[in-house]
Structures are given as C-alpha cells and as structure tokens.
Amino acid sequence: MGRVAVAQVLRVADAVIHEVTAATSLDHNERGWCENLRQTDQRISDGESTCIVVARSDNGLVGASVGDSRAWLLGSSGLMDLTRDQQRKPLLGSGETRPVGFRHPPTNDLLLVCTDGFCDYIKREALVKEVLWIDFAILARKLVEMVRLPSGELWDDIGIVACRPRRALPRRKRYEIVE
C-alpha cells in the first residue's frame, strides 16, 4: 500500500471516528447505533471502512457493526462473538452499508474488538485457553504475538482494543473517634 493509499485510509478512519464520537453522548440502543452508522455511511465519501461501536452501561453492552472486524467476549464460558451476524460488505463509505446491531447483558468478561488481521488468523482454542491468564497490561502485545508468523511478519494489519470492567472498589467507611 502506497503513501497516498495509507493517507486515504487514515482520513476515512478519522472521519468514522469523528462521526461515531460525536454520537457517544446520545443514549442509543442497538437500532440507534445502526442508524448512526447508516448516517455515517452517507457522510463518508473518501473511501470505505469497517466499524464496530460498543457502548457499556448498567444495562450491559449495546452496539452495531459493519465490515470484517469482530467484537468478542472472552470469559470462563469461552468465546462469544457479539458481531456474528454482521455483514462483511458493503463497508462504511459505500453508501449502501447494512449495519447489524447487538446487545448483551452486563458482564465482567473481557471484550476484544479486533480487525480481521487478528480474527482471521488466531487459533480460537488457544485464545480461549490462554487469554484469561495474560496480564492485562501486556495483553495486546501478547495477542499480536499469537498471530505472528515464524518470520516475524504478520499476515495482515492488526488492530486490537481490549476492555475489561474495573473491579468495584469498596465504599470507604467513616469512623468517628468519641472521647
């Protein structure tokens, strides 16, 4: 991919991020996120992009997706593909995108949002077996290593976002000293 093509891909990705970020203050359900992605599709004209939006609230996870990236939940019960029903094409920017929404109840599972460069080449059995034991601070680096070729190269470009809910901190107790 030449410099001009890379610059165009980055412009499209930045435009998608800008459009989705502008809508984050809205309280969307999965249909609302699908509509947001359809509107974004009409406003992007410099190229095409995959996109996954995942919003977390007390009600759980809700979002929508377009393209070949994936959103996976990993926990003690294994791997769950939140984006299993999404359509690979057409992408955002085509003017014909068909986003697919999803929702999931509240969970403490690890959320991985990854491009096809990771999802298409990871051995899912190894991922499920090993990912929960990897220190979160180095998780993304370890995941990339799991799909690296013996030559040191990668099959494709990789993007990984890992999210894990923070553990709730106990409320502070207040004590009074009575003399």
C-alpha positions as CSV (number, residue, x, y, z in Angstrom):
1,M,0.0,0.0,0.0
2,G,1.5,3.3,-1.1
3,R,1.7,6.5,0.9
4,V,-1.4,8.0,-0.8
5,A,-3.5,4.9,-0.1
6,V,-2.4,4.9,3.5
7,A,-3.2,8.5,3.9
8,Q,-6.7,8.0,2.4
9,V,-7.3,5.0,4.7
10,L,-6.3,7.2,7.7
11,R,-8.6,10.0,6.6
12,V,-11.6,7.7,6.3
13,A,-10.8,6.1,9.6
14,D,-10.5,9.5,11.2
15,A,-13.8,10.6,9.7
16,V,-15.6,7.5,11.0
17,I,-14.1,8.0,14.5
18,H,-15.2,11.7,14.4
19,E,-18.8,10.7,13.4
20,V,-19.2,8.0,16.0
21,T,-17.6,10.1,18.7
22,A,-20.0,12.9,18.0
23,A,-22.9,10.5,18.8
24,T,-21.4,9.0,22.0
25,S,-23.3,11.4,24.3
26,L,-26.6,10.0,22.9
27,D,-28.3,7.2,24.7
28,H,-28.5,4.6,21.8
29,N,-29.9,1.1,21.8
30,E,-28.6,-1.2,19.0
31,R,-31.1,0.2,16.5
32,G,-29.9,3.7,17.3
33,W,-26.3,2.7,16.7
34,C,-27.3,1.0,13.4
35,E,-29.0,4.3,12.3
36,N,-25.9,6.3,13.4
37,L,-23.7,4.0,11.2
38,R,-26.1,4.3,8.2
39,Q,-25.9,8.1,8.5
40,T,-22.1,8.0,8.8
41,D,-22.1,5.8,5.7
42,Q,-23.8,8.6,3.8
43,R,-21.4,11.3,5.0
44,I,-18.1,9.4,4.3
45,S,-17.1,9.7,0.7
46,D,-13.3,9.4,0.5
47,G,-13.1,5.6,0.9
48,E,-14.5,2.7,2.9
49,S,-14.1,1.4,6.4
50,T,-15.1,-1.3,8.8
51,C,-16.5,-0.1,12.1
52,I,-17.7,-1.6,15.4
53,V,-19.3,0.5,18.1
54,V,-19.7,-1.0,21.6
55,A,-21.2,1.1,24.4
56,R,-21.3,-0.1,28.0
57,S,-23.9,0.9,30.6
58,D,-25.5,-0.6,33.7
59,N,-27.9,-2.4,31.2
60,G,-25.0,-4.2,29.5
61,L,-23.3,-3.9,26.1
62,V,-25.0,-2.5,23.1
63,G,-23.7,-1.6,19.7
64,A,-23.6,-2.1,15.9
65,S,-21.0,-3.3,13.4
66,V,-20.2,-3.2,9.7
67,G,-17.4,-5.0,7.9
68,D,-14.8,-7.7,8.8
69,S,-13.7,-6.6,12.3
70,R,-15.1,-8.5,15.3
71,A,-16.2,-7.9,18.9
72,W,-15.6,-10.9,21.1
73,L,-16.4,-11.5,24.8
74,L,-14.0,-13.9,26.5
75,G,-14.7,-15.4,29.8
76,S,-14.8,-18.6,31.8
77,S,-17.6,-19.8,29.5
78,G,-15.5,-19.4,26.4
79,L,-15.7,-17.0,23.4
80,M,-18.9,-15.2,22.3
81,D,-18.9,-13.3,19.0
82,L,-21.1,-10.2,19.5
83,T,-20.7,-9.5,15.8
84,R,-21.6,-12.9,14.5
85,D,-24.5,-11.7,12.4
86,Q,-22.7,-8.7,10.8
87,Q,-22.3,-8.5,7.0
88,R,-18.7,-8.2,5.7
89,K,-19.7,-5.9,2.9
90,P,-20.7,-3.2,1.9
91,L,-18.5,-1.1,4.1
92,L,-19.0,2.4,5.6
93,G,-18.4,4.9,2.8
94,S,-20.1,2.8,0.1
95,G,-23.4,4.5,0.6
96,E,-25.0,1.0,0.9
97,T,-23.9,-0.3,4.3
98,R,-26.2,-2.5,6.3
99,P,-25.1,-2.3,10.0
100,V,-26.1,-5.1,12.3
101,G,-26.9,-4.3,16.0
102,F,-26.2,-6.4,19.0
103,R,-26.8,-6.3,22.8
104,H,-25.5,-8.4,25.7
105,P,-26.5,-8.3,29.4
106,P,-24.0,-6.9,31.9
107,T,-20.8,-8.9,32.1
108,N,-17.3,-8.9,33.6
109,D,-15.9,-10.8,30.6
110,L,-13.0,-9.4,28.6
111,L,-14.1,-7.5,25.5
112,L,-11.8,-7.8,22.4
113,V,-12.5,-5.6,19.4
114,C,-10.2,-6.7,16.6
115,T,-9.6,-6.3,12.9
116,D,-9.6,-9.2,10.5
117,G,-5.8,-9.3,10.6
118,F,-6.2,-10.8,14.1
119,C,-9.5,-12.6,14.0
120,D,-8.9,-14.5,10.8
121,Y,-5.5,-15.9,11.9
122,I,-5.9,-16.5,15.7
123,K,-6.4,-20.1,16.8
124,R,-9.6,-19.6,18.8
125,E,-8.9,-22.6,21.0
126,A,-5.5,-21.2,22.1
127,L,-7.0,-17.7,22.6
128,V,-9.8,-19.0,24.9
129,K,-7.3,-21.2,26.8
130,E,-4.6,-18.6,27.3
131,V,-6.1,-15.1,27.2
132,L,-7.6,-15.0,30.7
133,W,-4.2,-15.8,32.2
134,I,-2.3,-13.0,30.4
135,D,-1.6,-9.9,32.5
136,F,-3.9,-7.1,31.2
137,A,-1.0,-4.6,30.9
138,I,0.7,-6.7,28.2
139,L,-2.4,-8.4,26.7
140,A,-2.4,-6.6,23.3
141,R,1.3,-7.3,22.7
142,K,0.8,-11.0,23.6
143,L,-2.2,-11.2,21.3
144,V,-0.3,-9.8,18.4
145,E,2.5,-12.4,19.1
146,M,-0.1,-15.2,18.9
147,V,-0.7,-14.5,15.2
148,R,2.9,-13.5,14.2
149,L,4.5,-15.7,11.5
150,P,7.8,-17.5,12.3
151,S,9.5,-15.0,10.0
152,G,8.4,-12.2,12.4
153,E,5.9,-10.8,9.8
154,L,2.2,-10.5,10.2
155,W,-0.5,-11.9,7.9
156,D,-2.3,-8.6,7.7
157,D,-2.6,-5.3,9.5
158,I,-3.8,-5.8,13.1
159,G,-5.8,-3.6,15.4
160,I,-6.8,-4.7,18.9
161,V,-8.8,-3.0,21.6
162,A,-9.1,-4.9,24.9
163,C,-11.5,-3.7,27.6
164,R,-12.2,-5.2,31.0
165,P,-14.5,-3.6,33.6
166,R,-12.8,-2.4,36.6
167,R,-13.5,-4.1,39.8
168,A,-15.8,-2.1,42.0
169,L,-13.9,-0.5,44.9
170,P,-15.5,-0.9,48.3
171,R,-17.0,2.2,49.8
172,R,-14.9,3.9,52.3
173,K,-16.0,3.6,55.9
174,R,-16.2,6.6,58.0
175,Y,-15.2,6.3,61.7
176,E,-15.6,8.8,64.4
177,I,-13.5,8.9,67.5
178,V,-15.5,9.6,70.5
179,E,-13.7,10.9,73.6
